[in-house]
Amino acid sequence: FYSELLGEYAKFITEYFGYDKVLPMNTGVEAVETAIKLCRKWAYEVKGVEEGKAKIIVCEGNFHGRTSTVISFSSDSLARKNFGPYMPGFVSIPYNDIPALAEALQDKTVAGFLVEPIQGEAGVFVPDKDYLKRAKDLCEEGNVLFIGDEIQTGLARTGKMLACDHEDVRPDILVLGKALSGGMMPVSAVLADNEIMMTIHPGEHGSTYGGNPLACKVAITALQVLKDEKMEENAAKMGELLRTELNALHSRHITMVRGKGLLNAIIINHPDKDAAWELCLGLKENGLLAKPTHGDKIRFAPPLLINKEQILDCVDIIGQSLTVLD
């Protein structure tokens, strides 16, 4: 349906991130599905891949959603089991493995490389410092689209507007969601330049509620607030403090502290496979909410406006709660 706000939003977000066009969607996984379709369309109409043969490289340990397409290349048995048959056209390689990517790119039917700058659901797996830059360079050499899934890592969460910004990498297709609405409602977006985006023609893709008036206004406001309240800078500063203080606990139950900005995790060292869950329950009782992932990891992703006093309070609670594992 017609909305004056859609044009205002499209102009705002494309200028904000520096792309020619945007496809507005609702949920994060809708945006991922859109990026996959867009990449395939580009492969056939621009790169010249034989129709029906295009492949997209993905990474082991990924999390891009739970639709039938996306679970087809998931390595999470919980998400995949008994939901087949699965969609073909995806090649899975280890994350943070440049030689594996270089080898996979030898296949001339490869159209894209779909990657998370940091694997959040895998327990905040931060790749090597130059991984994204080297991956982008390889994609350019192979005429393959670099698809950055910034749904979880984007929008100031890691101390930069996009996690890819840490390495000055510009995705060919940028996927956004989650915080794009400030947590108010489902709003997602796919951004790309004309060579890619204009392969999609009217009627070939769309969404009833994508770009609805409320979503447009909410997204504009959320993006403005990120800059007005300097959330990038705060996430970088408070994230550094959080990791420093967590390491200073010197707990025998913490094997590693890792993260970037305010997307962080600890890896639990304990013989009980449910130790991370037990610690999260203890944290809850002491006034802090956190989420375990993949058994031995706990993620900490506090609000971007958290201050020093609150960070120190959180670390105190974590330190006190670790006693449940003694």
C-alpha positions as CSV (number, residue, x, y, z in Angstrom):
1,F,0.0,0.0,0.0
2,Y,1.1,3.6,-0.5
3,S,3.0,5.4,2.1
4,E,4.9,8.7,1.9
5,L,7.1,7.5,4.7
6,L,8.6,4.6,2.7
7,G,10.3,7.1,0.3
8,E,11.6,9.1,3.3
9,Y,12.9,6.0,5.0
10,A,14.5,4.6,1.8
11,K,16.4,7.9,1.2
12,F,17.4,8.1,4.9
13,I,18.8,4.5,5.3
14,T,20.6,4.4,1.9
15,E,22.3,7.6,2.7
16,Y,23.0,6.5,6.2
17,F,24.9,3.4,5.1
18,G,26.0,4.5,1.7
19,Y,24.1,2.2,-0.7
20,D,22.0,2.9,-3.8
21,K,18.9,0.9,-2.8
22,V,17.1,-0.8,0.1
23,L,14.6,-3.6,0.2
24,P,12.6,-3.2,3.4
25,M,11.5,-6.4,5.2
26,N,10.2,-7.4,8.6
27,T,12.1,-10.2,10.4
28,G,15.8,-10.9,10.2
29,V,15.4,-14.2,8.5
30,E,13.2,-12.6,5.9
31,A,16.1,-10.2,5.1
32,V,18.5,-13.2,4.9
33,E,16.1,-15.0,2.5
34,T,15.9,-11.8,0.4
35,A,19.7,-11.5,0.3
36,I,19.9,-15.1,-0.9
37,K,17.4,-14.5,-3.7
38,L,19.1,-11.3,-4.7
39,C,22.5,-13.0,-4.9
40,R,21.1,-15.8,-7.0
41,K,19.3,-13.4,-9.3
42,W,22.6,-11.4,-9.7
43,A,24.5,-14.6,-10.5
44,Y,22.2,-15.5,-13.4
45,E,21.6,-12.0,-14.8
46,V,25.0,-10.4,-14.3
47,K,27.7,-13.0,-13.6
48,G,26.3,-15.4,-16.1
49,V,26.0,-18.5,-14.0
50,E,23.9,-21.2,-15.7
51,E,20.3,-21.0,-14.3
52,G,19.7,-23.4,-11.4
53,K,23.5,-23.9,-10.7
54,A,24.4,-20.9,-8.4
55,K,25.9,-21.7,-5.1
56,I,26.4,-19.7,-1.9
57,I,29.2,-20.3,0.5
58,V,28.2,-20.3,4.2
59,C,30.1,-21.0,7.4
60,E,29.9,-23.8,9.9
61,G,28.4,-22.6,13.2
62,N,26.3,-20.0,11.5
63,F,23.0,-18.7,12.7
64,H,20.9,-16.9,10.1
65,G,17.4,-17.9,11.2
66,R,15.1,-20.9,11.1
67,T,13.2,-20.9,7.8
68,S,13.3,-24.1,5.6
69,T,15.9,-22.4,3.4
70,V,18.2,-21.3,6.1
71,I,18.2,-24.5,8.2
72,S,19.2,-26.2,5.0
73,F,22.7,-24.9,5.6
74,S,22.6,-24.8,9.4
75,S,25.1,-27.0,11.3
76,D,22.8,-26.9,14.4
77,S,21.1,-30.3,14.6
78,L,18.4,-28.8,16.9
79,A,17.3,-26.5,14.1
80,R,17.6,-29.1,11.3
81,K,16.4,-32.4,12.6
82,N,13.2,-33.7,11.0
83,F,12.6,-30.6,9.0
84,G,14.0,-31.9,5.7
85,P,14.2,-32.3,2.7
86,Y,16.7,-29.5,2.6
87,M,17.4,-26.9,-0.1
88,P,20.5,-27.5,-2.2
89,G,22.9,-24.8,-3.4
90,F,24.9,-24.1,-0.3
91,V,28.6,-25.0,0.4
92,S,29.6,-25.0,4.1
93,I,33.2,-24.2,5.1
94,P,34.8,-23.7,8.5
95,Y,34.5,-20.1,9.9
96,N,37.6,-18.0,10.2
97,D,39.4,-20.2,7.6
98,I,40.7,-18.2,4.6
99,P,42.3,-21.2,2.9
100,A,39.0,-23.1,3.0
101,L,37.3,-20.0,1.5
102,A,39.9,-19.7,-1.2
103,E,39.4,-23.3,-2.2
104,A,35.6,-23.1,-2.3
105,L,35.8,-20.0,-4.5
106,Q,37.5,-22.0,-7.2
107,D,34.1,-23.2,-8.2
108,K,32.9,-20.7,-10.8
109,T,29.2,-21.3,-10.0
110,V,29.7,-19.7,-6.6
111,A,27.7,-16.5,-6.4
112,G,28.1,-15.3,-2.9
113,F,29.7,-15.7,0.5
114,L,27.2,-15.3,3.4
115,V,29.0,-14.5,6.7
116,E,28.5,-13.1,10.1
117,P,31.3,-10.7,11.1
118,I,31.1,-12.3,14.5
119,Q,29.2,-15.5,15.1
120,G,26.8,-14.6,17.9
121,E,24.9,-17.9,18.4
122,A,28.2,-19.8,18.3
123,G,29.2,-18.1,21.5
124,V,30.5,-14.8,20.2
125,F,33.2,-16.3,18.0
126,V,35.3,-13.3,17.0
127,P,37.4,-14.2,13.9
128,D,41.0,-13.2,13.3
129,K,41.7,-9.5,12.9
130,D,42.1,-9.6,9.1
131,Y,39.6,-12.3,8.3
132,L,36.8,-10.2,6.9
133,K,39.2,-8.0,4.8
134,R,40.9,-11.1,3.3
135,A,37.6,-12.7,2.7
136,K,36.2,-9.6,0.9
137,D,39.4,-9.4,-1.2
138,L,39.0,-13.1,-2.3
139,C,35.4,-12.5,-3.1
140,E,36.3,-9.5,-5.3
141,E,38.9,-11.5,-7.1
142,G,36.4,-14.3,-7.8
143,N,33.5,-12.0,-8.8
144,V,31.5,-13.3,-5.8
145,L,29.2,-11.2,-3.7
146,F,30.2,-10.6,0.0
147,I,27.0,-10.8,2.0
148,G,27.3,-9.4,5.5
149,D,24.7,-10.6,8.0
150,E,24.9,-7.7,10.5
151,I,21.5,-8.6,12.1
152,Q,23.1,-9.3,15.5
153,T,26.4,-7.5,15.2
154,G,25.3,-4.3,13.5
155,L,24.0,-0.9,14.6
156,A,26.7,0.0,17.2
157,R,26.7,-3.3,19.1
158,T,30.4,-4.0,18.6
159,G,31.6,-0.4,19.0
160,K,31.3,0.5,15.3
161,M,28.1,1.2,13.4
162,L,28.7,-2.2,11.6
163,A,31.1,-4.9,12.8
164,C,32.5,-4.9,9.2
165,D,33.6,-1.3,9.8
166,H,36.3,-2.6,12.2
167,E,38.2,-3.8,9.0
168,D,36.8,-1.2,6.6
169,V,34.9,-3.9,4.8
170,R,31.9,-2.8,2.8
171,P,29.5,-5.8,2.1
172,D,28.1,-6.0,-1.4
173,I,24.8,-7.0,0.2
174,L,24.2,-5.7,3.8
175,V,21.6,-7.4,6.0
176,L,20.1,-5.6,9.0
177,G,17.5,-6.4,11.6
178,K,16.9,-6.7,15.3
179,A,18.1,-3.3,16.7
180,L,16.9,-1.5,13.5
181,S,13.7,-0.9,15.3
182,G,15.2,-0.3,18.7
183,G,13.6,-3.5,19.8
184,M,10.0,-2.1,19.3
185,M,8.8,-4.2,16.3
186,P,10.0,-6.4,13.5
187,V,12.0,-4.3,11.0
188,S,14.7,-5.5,8.7
189,A,16.5,-4.3,5.6
190,V,18.7,-5.5,2.7
191,L,20.9,-2.8,1.2
192,A,22.9,-3.1,-2.1
193,D,24.0,-1.0,-5.1
194,N,22.1,-0.8,-8.3
195,E,24.0,-3.5,-10.2
196,I,22.8,-6.0,-7.7
197,M,19.5,-4.6,-6.5
198,M,18.0,-3.8,-9.9
199,T,18.1,-7.4,-11.0
200,I,14.9,-7.7,-8.9
201,H,11.9,-6.4,-10.9
202,P,8.3,-5.6,-9.8
203,G,6.4,-8.7,-8.7
204,E,9.5,-10.9,-8.2
205,H,9.9,-10.2,-4.5
206,G,8.1,-8.2,-1.9
207,S,6.4,-8.1,1.5
208,T,3.0,-6.9,2.6
209,Y,4.3,-5.2,5.7
210,G,7.9,-4.5,4.7
211,G,8.3,-0.7,4.8
212,N,5.0,0.0,6.5
213,P,4.6,3.5,7.8
214,L,5.2,2.7,11.5
215,A,8.2,0.6,10.7
216,C,9.7,3.3,8.6
217,K,9.4,6.0,11.3
218,V,10.6,3.7,14.0
219,A,13.7,2.7,12.0
220,I,14.5,6.3,11.1
221,T,14.2,7.3,14.8
222,A,16.3,4.3,16.0
223,L,19.1,5.1,13.6
224,Q,19.1,8.8,14.6
225,V,19.3,7.9,18.3
226,L,22.3,5.7,17.7
227,K,24.3,8.7,16.4
228,D,22.7,11.4,18.6
229,E,23.5,9.4,21.8
230,K,26.9,8.3,20.6
231,M,26.2,4.6,21.2
232,E,29.1,3.4,19.1
233,E,31.6,5.2,21.3
234,N,29.9,4.0,24.5
235,A,29.7,0.4,23.3
236,A,33.4,0.4,22.5
237,K,34.4,1.9,25.9
238,M,32.0,-0.1,28.1
239,G,32.8,-3.3,26.2
240,E,36.5,-2.9,26.9
241,L,35.8,-2.2,30.6
242,L,33.5,-5.3,30.8
243,R,36.1,-7.7,29.3
244,T,38.9,-6.2,31.5
245,E,36.8,-6.6,34.7
246,L,35.7,-10.1,33.7
247,N,39.3,-11.2,33.2
248,A,40.2,-9.6,36.5
249,L,37.9,-12.1,38.3
250,H,40.5,-14.7,37.7
251,S,37.9,-17.4,38.1
252,R,38.9,-21.0,37.6
253,H,35.4,-21.5,36.1
254,I,36.1,-19.1,33.2
255,T,38.3,-20.4,30.4
256,M,38.0,-17.4,28.1
257,V,36.4,-13.9,27.9
258,R,35.9,-12.8,24.3
259,G,33.9,-10.2,22.3
260,K,33.9,-6.8,20.7
261,G,32.1,-3.8,22.0
262,L,29.0,-4.8,24.0
263,L,28.7,-8.3,22.4
264,N,30.6,-10.6,24.7
265,A,30.8,-14.1,26.1
266,I,32.5,-16.2,28.6
267,I,33.4,-19.9,28.2
268,I,32.7,-22.0,31.2
269,N,35.2,-24.6,32.5
270,H,33.3,-27.2,34.5
271,P,32.7,-30.9,34.3
272,D,28.9,-30.5,34.5
273,K,27.5,-29.9,31.0
274,D,24.7,-27.8,32.4
275,A,27.1,-25.5,34.3
276,A,26.4,-22.5,32.1
277,W,22.7,-22.9,32.5
278,E,23.1,-23.2,36.3
279,L,25.2,-20.1,36.4
280,C,22.6,-18.2,34.3
281,L,19.9,-19.3,36.9
282,G,22.2,-18.0,39.6
283,L,22.7,-14.7,37.8
284,K,18.9,-14.3,37.5
285,E,18.5,-14.8,41.2
286,N,21.1,-12.1,41.8
287,G,19.5,-9.6,39.4
288,L,21.3,-10.1,36.0
289,L,19.8,-11.8,32.9
290,A,22.1,-13.6,30.5
291,K,21.7,-16.4,27.9
292,P,23.7,-19.6,27.6
293,T,24.6,-20.9,24.2
294,H,26.1,-24.1,22.9
295,G,26.4,-25.7,26.4
296,D,29.5,-24.0,27.8
297,K,29.2,-20.4,26.8
298,I,27.2,-17.5,28.2
299,R,26.6,-14.3,26.2
300,F,26.5,-10.8,27.7
301,A,24.9,-8.2,25.4
302,P,23.8,-5.3,27.7
303,P,22.0,-2.2,26.5
304,L,24.2,0.1,24.5
305,L,23.6,3.0,26.9
306,I,25.0,1.0,29.9
307,N,27.3,3.1,32.1
308,K,30.5,2.3,34.1
309,E,28.7,1.9,37.4
310,Q,26.3,-0.5,35.9
311,I,29.1,-2.5,34.2
312,L,30.9,-2.8,37.5
313,D,27.7,-3.9,39.2
314,C,27.2,-6.6,36.6
315,V,30.7,-7.9,37.1
316,D,30.2,-8.0,40.8
317,I,27.0,-10.1,40.3
318,I,28.8,-12.4,37.9
319,G,31.7,-12.8,40.5
320,Q,29.2,-13.6,43.3
321,S,27.2,-16.0,41.1
322,L,30.2,-18.0,40.0
323,T,30.1,-19.6,43.5
324,V,27.2,-21.8,42.4
325,L,29.8,-23.7,40.3
326,D,32.1,-24.4,43.3
